[in-house]
Amino acid sequence: MPGDENITVEGVVMELLGTNLFRVGLSNGHALFAHLSGKMRLSLVRLGVGDRVKLEVSPFDLTKGSIVFKQET
């Protein structure tokens, strides 16, 4: 359906909340919960506080997202 595409945003990991769950801060001051996407989990990518990441957020629930890429710093 048109309009069902995910929104891609960049953020910084602010807090580790448990198994594959993170609080990510965005540049506009908002924070949201995010989990690792399937490919990131299978590749055993590890994240820490301060890592820059790309997220996909559903337009229907802007408080949750999926981490799809870890940017090199």
N, C-alpha and C positions, 0 to 999 in steps of 0.2 A: 504494500500500500504506500502511496506517496506520503511523505511526512514522518515515516517511521524510522528514519535514519538516526543513528546515534550521533551525539555531539562530541567532538574531540576537543579536549582541553588539556592544558599543562598545569602541573602543580608540584608541590614539594611535600614529601612524607613528613608529617609532624609528630606522629605517635604510632607505635606498634601496639595493636590491641589484642593480638592472639594469633592463632593459626591462620595465616594468609588474610588477615584483616588489618586495615590501616586507616588512620585519619589523615587525609590529604588536604593541605591548604592551597587555595587558588590565589592568583595574583590580585583578584578583586576583593580579597578579604574573606570570602566564604570558605567553609570547610565542609568536607563530605566524607562518608565512609566509602572505602574501596577494597576490593578483593583482587587477587591475582587472576588474570585470565587463564584459560586452560593451557595454552602454549607456553606461557611464562611459568606455570606450575610444573609442566612436564620437563622444561629445560632447567629446573632447579635454580631459578634466578632468586637471589637473596637481596632483600632491600633493608636499608637502615634509615634512621632519622636523618633528614637532610638530603636524601636522594631526590633528584628531579625525575619525574615520570610523566608519561602521557596517559590520559584516561579517556574512556568512552563512557558517556553518561546518556541515559535514556531521556528523551524529552518529556516523558510522563512522570519520572521520579528524579528530580534534580538533587536528591540527597544521597544517592548511591551511585557508585561507578565501578568500572572494571579497569584495572591497570593493564595496559597492552604493550608498554615499552618503557624501558629504563634508559634514561639519557646518560651518556658518559660525561663525567665532570673533569 
